[in-house]
């Protein structure tokens, strides 16, 4: 597989938040993709891709294996974000979650099981994947009162009546790199986060290392990730996310954690890993 054409330094700086057209995964997809509204964050190609993976979502050894292995780190990162603001941290607080792009529900279901959870609303625009999530949750009647799945894009989600009715935790795990216009998407997320609450996400830096590990090795060589899952051009560097939030009033206390998948071991924290590939990013909405 040929390496991607390296953008110029100016293009790299402006890639994330400049107005840009949708990047199709392949020339074949580009010629057959449906036009979609610029006001929607939903890319039909992405929906089609994840629909095809739906049946395998809860197989811990299947195509979503790396997501299953990453899930404990997601909870650890959220806990570290909340502990970082000691004046606002309450270990006994019952938390509300909004999981955007929940997929088959790996994180949403695990969050609903936590004793500190009041409720979880999980949304996804992919019908087949969401059907898998709902079917899996029905196996445990205890989840019915704390976990709700909804077929929805973020644009269709009603805004909280007041800021205090927002969510304590809004999660975007392995989502933002599948969005055509992350700037507009993140603008829509802000009103959903309660003042004092956290927006947390995981994504990948747009580096040669990440192309080699996620596109070439994971998809083309090892086959541990289905082909077409990742578009290197949509990867987001940590400094680009940080710069976006610096320019937007009302966000404080950004945090980042670099991680790396080690075959046979699992996901591990790596200092400075955000400059290489996978990382978590969290930021708090100002009180």
Phi, psi and omega in degrees: 000130181287144177291150179293154177290124184288125178292158174292164180299324179293321180293322179298320181293327186260358189299319188292309193248007170283158175294129183216156178274165180292136175267114176283158183285323179215166180296326179297315179295320183300324183282347183242359184286148179278145172293146180224155185296138177290348179273354181253142177274356186272121176262119183303327178296320178295317180299316180298319181298313184282335171302321182291340181263359191304311188297337185263004192299319185266010174277110184294349178247010184262209185293341179257019183305316183294330177290320176300316182291330181282339191304317177302324178294329177299312180294321178298320181292318178300315180298320180292324176298314182293322179290337184292340178248082190299329182291335182255357186277129176225108184297338182265001181293134174276123190258145172254138182240143166237114180257106183268129185071049190289344182060223181281001171096019182301309179285316185302316181293319179293325177293322181294337181278347182291138179295341180272004184264130174272313181200154175228125169252123182240127183237150177200144180269008186257106189302312184295321180293317180294326176297322176296317180299314181296317181296321180292319180295329181294344178291342180237101182300338181294342182277344190299328183273349185238351184231124177235129173257142182218129175284103188197146165269164183297329181294336183265359182276126179298141177286148176302141180303322177224160179305324182290348176271004178288189185257144178291322180230122171246123186246141176228072184271119181055046183239311193298332180283359176254007183260133181290322182233083184296332179300305181296324180297312181293330175300324181284338182285324189308313183295347183274344181269127178294142172306128186091350179274175186240140166258122182235144181209164170228142181200198184225140175287150181268080183231168176294328178297316181292324176298316182295317185280319187267321181273309185280302185287306187294320183268310190273323186264302185276332181069023179276350174232133181302141179298140180090000181291323187243141172242107185305327182294340180266355179297149186239127176283148183301321182291334177289317175298314181300318181294322177302312184288329176298324182280353181249121180293150174099002178245136182219168171057053178294144178224147181220147178218116177280140179223160180214141175272125178250112181307133180084349181242314182117197181278136180227146174292138179226116179299126182080006182297339179295343178269359182246312186199248186289143177201158171259146176225132178226148178209145186258140173281130186298141179298000000 
